[in-house]
Amino acid sequence: MGVVRFKYCPKCGELFDCYCESHRRCWCFEVKLTQDTLNHLASSYSNCLCPKCLNEFSSGMADSGDLMQEKQN
């Protein structure tokens, strides 16, 4: 059946639920991201982002400056 994980977003610190290891499809699979954005996120963050932050990247509200800042921290 799997497990629902509760994680803290590495970008904003928000607590959110992750269904990647559960029987249901995780909400993040519905977020549309370009391959370039996925590559940047994978190299900039060590874990999943919360819905708010991930959707900012999807809608273009977050920019590469956010990514560069995270890499430096």
KETORMAR-444635 format. One line per 5 residues: number of its first residue (from 1); their letters; for each residue x, y, z of N, C-alpha, C. Coordinates in pm, 1 decimal, decimal comma. Example, Ala and Ser with C-alpha at 12.3 -4.5 7.8 and 13.67 -1.06 7.14 Angstrom:
<atoms>
1	as	1319,0:-569,0:780,0:1230,0:-450,0:780,0:1320,0:-330,0:780,0 | 1285,0:-225,0:708,0:1367,0:-106,0:714,0:1290,0:3,0:787,0
</atoms>
This chain:
<atoms>
1	mgvvr	82,4:-118,9:0,0:0,0:0,0:0,0:86,9:125,5:0,0 | 201,8:122,8:64,9:290,2:237,6:61,4:268,0:334,0:176,1 | 350,9:434,7:177,7:351,7:530,1:287,7:338,5:671,9:234,7 | 269,3:753,8:311,1:266,2:896,9:281,4:377,3:958,1:365,5 | 465,2:1032,0:301,2:576,2:1096,5:371,7:543,0:1243,8:391,4
6	fkycp	583,2:1294,9:504,0:572,2:1438,1:528,8:713,2:1494,0:522,4 | 731,9:1593,4:437,4:864,4:1649,4:413,2:861,4:1800,2:432,9 | 979,1:1854,8:456,8:995,2:1999,4:461,5:1058,4:2044,5:330,9 | 1001,5:2144,6:270,5:1051,4:2197,7:144,4:1189,5:2260,8:166,9 | 1289,3:2221,0:87,3:1422,2:2278,7:103,9:1431,8:2424,4:57,5
11	kcgel	1331,2:2472,2:-14,8:1333,3:2611,0:-63,5:1270,5:2707,1:37,5 | 1153,8:2669,8:93,7:1082,0:2762,9:181,2:1061,4:2711,8:323,5 | 1085,2:2582,4:346,6:1068,0:2525,6:480,1:928,1:2476,4:512,3 | 835,6:2487,6:417,9:695,8:2445,7:438,4:686,3:2293,0:451,4 | 603,1:2245,2:544,3:574,9:2103,3:558,9:468,9:2064,4:455,6
16	fdcyc	491,0:1953,1:386,0:395,0:1908,7:284,8:394,4:1756,7:277,6 | 291,8:1701,4:213,3:281,3:1556,9:200,5:333,1:1509,9:65,3 | 401,8:1395,0:68,4:459,6:1334,4:-51,3:403,3:1193,5:-64,2 | 350,6:1161,3:-181,5:287,5:1031,3:-203,7:369,4:940,7:-294,3 | 495,7:974,7:-317,7:578,1:896,3:-410,7:592,7:750,6:-369,5
21	eshrr	584,3:722,1:-240,8:598,3:584,5:-193,5:465,0:523,5:-151,7 | 355,8:585,8:-191,3:224,6:534,1:-152,2:157,0:466,1:-271,1 | 38,2:416,5:-248,0:-38,7:349,5:-352,1:-100,8:448,2:-450,9 | -103,3:575,7:-415,0:-163,5:673,7:-505,3:-56,1:757,9:-572,6 | -92,2:813,5:-682,6:0,2:896,3:-759,5:24,0:1028,6:-686,3
26	cwcfe	149,9:1069,8:-677,6:183,8:1193,1:-606,7:137,4:1315,6:-686,3 | 99,4:1419,0:-615,4:53,5:1544,7:-675,7:158,7:1604,2:-769,2 | 286,4:1581,0:-741,2:393,1:1645,2:-819,2:397,3:1598,0:-964,7 | 342,6:1479,7:-992,8:340,6:1429,6:-1130,0:250,3:1513,7:-1220,6 | 161,5:1590,3:-1162,0:70,1:1674,7:-1238,3:129,5:1811,9:-1271,3
31	vkltq	242,5:1846,5:-1209,0:306,2:1976,8:-1232,3:390,8:1967,2:-1358,6 | 363,9:2054,6:-1453,6:434,4:2054,3:-1581,9:561,4:2138,9:-1572,6 | 676,0:2075,5:-1597,5:804,6:2143,8:-1594,0:883,9:2107,9:-1718,9 | 962,5:2201,5:-1766,9:1048,8:2171,2:-1880,7:1164,1:2083,8:-1833,7 | 1229,8:2016,8:-1927,1:1344,0:1933,6:-1892,2:1456,4:2018,6:-1832,8
36	dtlnh	1477,4:2139,1:-1885,1:1579,2:2228,1:-1829,3:1549,0:2262,5:-1683,2 | 1422,5:2290,8:-1654,0:1383,9:2323,0:-1516,6:1403,9:2202,3:-1425,7 | 1365,5:2084,3:-1472,3:1386,5:1963,0:-1393,8:1535,0:1941,7:-1364,2 | 1619,3:1964,2:-1463,8:1763,5:1949,2:-1445,2:1815,8:2047,4:-1341,4 | 1771,4:2173,3:-1349,9:1812,2:2274,7:-1252,2:1766,9:2237,9:-1111,6
41	lassy	1642,2:2194,0:-1098,6:1590,4:2157,7:-966,8:1666,7:2039,7:-908,1 | 1695,1:1939,6:-990,5:1767,3:1821,6:-942,9:1908,2:1856,1:-895,3 | 1971,0:1952,0:-961,3:2106,8:1988,2:-922,0:2109,9:2093,3:-810,7 | 1996,7:2156,6:-782,4:1993,6:2263,9:-683,3:1934,4:2222,9:-549,4 | 1851,1:2120,6:-547,8:1782,5:2080,3:-425,2:1803,2:1931,7:-401,1
46	snclc	1816,9:1896,1:-275,4:1841,6:1756,4:-240,3:1713,0:1677,4:-216,2 | 1598,5:1746,3:-219,6:1472,5:1678,5:-192,6:1359,6:1748,3:-267,6 | 1239,2:1694,3:-254,2:1121,3:1748,2:-321,1:1089,6:1889,9:-272,3 | 1029,0:1968,0:-360,9:978,0:2099,6:-323,9:829,5:2087,8:-291,8 | 779,6:2180,7:-211,4:637,2:2182,5:-176,9:555,2:2224,5:-299,6
51	pkcln	423,6:2204,3:-295,3:339,6:2242,2:-409,4:354,8:2389,0:-448,9 | 359,9:2479,3:-352,5:370,5:2622,4:-384,1:498,9:2652,2:-460,5 | 610,8:2604,9:-409,7:739,8:2633,4:-474,8:750,6:2565,0:-610,3 | 707,1:2439,6:-618,9:715,9:2369,3:-746,7:627,5:2436,0:-850,9 | 509,7:2480,4:-809,9:421,0:2549,2:-903,9:476,8:2684,8:-947,1
56	efssg	556,4:2749,4:-862,2:621,5:2874,2:-903,0:716,5:2848,7:-1019,2 | 788,2:2737,7:-1015,0:877,9:2703,4:-1125,4:798,1:2665,1:-1249,6 | 685,1:2601,6:-1230,0:600,8:2562,2:-1341,8:542,0:2683,0:-1412,8 | 500,0:2782,7:-1335,1:434,5:2899,9:-1393,5:534,5:3005,2:-1439,2 | 663,9:2984,9:-1409,1:765,4:3081,1:-1449,0:784,4:3194,0:-1350,3
61	madsg	716,3:3188,3:-1234,1:731,7:3293,6:-1134,5:869,6:3289,1:-1069,3 | 924,4:3169,0:-1051,8:1060,1:3155,6:-997,4:1156,3:3161,2:-1114,9 | 1270,3:3222,2:-1094,8:1365,0:3231,6:-1205,6:1496,9:3165,7:-1170,1 | 1589,0:3166,5:-1262,6:1717,2:3101,1:-1241,4:1796,1:3168,1:-1130,3 | 1767,5:3292,2:-1097,7:1832,7:3358,2:-986,0:1802,8:3286,8:-855,5
66	dlmqe	1680,3:3236,0:-840,5:1645,2:3156,8:-722,5:1730,8:3031,7:-716,0 | 1752,1:2969,9:-829,8:1830,6:2847,7:-834,5:1976,4:2874,0:-798,7 | 2031,4:2980,5:-851,3:2170,8:3012,8:-824,4:2189,0:3047,0:-677,2 | 2094,2:3116,0:-617,6:2102,5:3151,6:-476,1:2101,4:3027,0:-390,4 | 2017,4:2928,5:-423,1:2010,2:2806,1:-346,0:2140,8:2727,7:-354,7
71	kqn	2204,3:2725,4:-471,1:2330,1:2653,5:-487,7:2438,8:2711,2:-398,4 | 2436,1:2842,1:-377,0:2537,8:2907,3:-297,0:2516,8:2884,6:-148,6 | 2394,3:2857,7:-104,5:2363,7:2839,4:38,6:2400,8:2702,0:86,5
</atoms>
